[in-house]
Amino acid sequence: MRSLSIFFMTIFFGVLSTPAFANNCTNSGENENAEMVEAWAKVVGKTAGAAAKLVEEMPMTEAALEVTEITAEVTELVAESFANHAMGSPKPTEIPWQDISSSPKFWAVSDEDTIYMTKKRGTGQLIFQQTNLTWWKGIVTFNKTNTNSWMEIACLQDDNNSMTLTINPSIAHDQWISLSKAKTAGVHTNMYLITNWAEASPAYDYVFNWVKD
């Protein structure tokens, strides 16, 4: 029974791990992520239904049948949640702008995430990168009056591990800014809501290198 349960979970949750979430910066207008989640939900839902039909006459696989039912239900919840709650509940976090210097600072955002930071005199550029990591990372903005309107202003994944953007402190007036990453099953998750983005100085160039996730 245990081996069968693991087998079915591998099949169903393995679908989530396919490269459906491409390394392309996107936005709510393009609606690519919502379409990907919907397509994924349909695939897993059909697979779960087929598996349920296959094992319904086999009492020893009752646990596996429960997995298929749970998986089908989860796909619906994910699709609905993604469509209606794009921002999620990222943790309010302040970037230590004043503590960043030319000497490396390792910012432990949480127990699981560490970002290496430096700055130097420049023209307000931010180099966003990750080292020895491959899962998606992003900087995502959300309209404060409608958080279902969003845009990835930076995105990294696999070999695309560095991206440069211009820091614009004024966007904090009408946009929420989130540091985001792929978590379980590769789902893009908004982790840290940057509450002091407006304190960034356009007189400096910054490096944010995500080194632990």
Secondary structure as UniProt FT lines:
FT   HELIX           2..16
FT   TURN            19..20
FT   TURN            28..31
FT   HELIX           32..55
FT   TURN            56..57
FT   HELIX           59..61
FT   HELIX           62..84
FT   STRAND          91..93
FT   HELIX           97..99
FT   STRAND          105..108
FT   STRAND          114..121
FT   STRAND          125..130
FT   STRAND          137..143
FT   TURN            144..145
FT   STRAND          146..157
FT   TURN            158..159
FT   STRAND          162..166
FT   HELIX           169..173
FT   STRAND          175..182
FT   HELIX           184..186
FT   STRAND          188..194
FT   TURN            195..196
FT   HELIX           197..199
FT   TURN            202..203
FT   STRAND          204..212
//
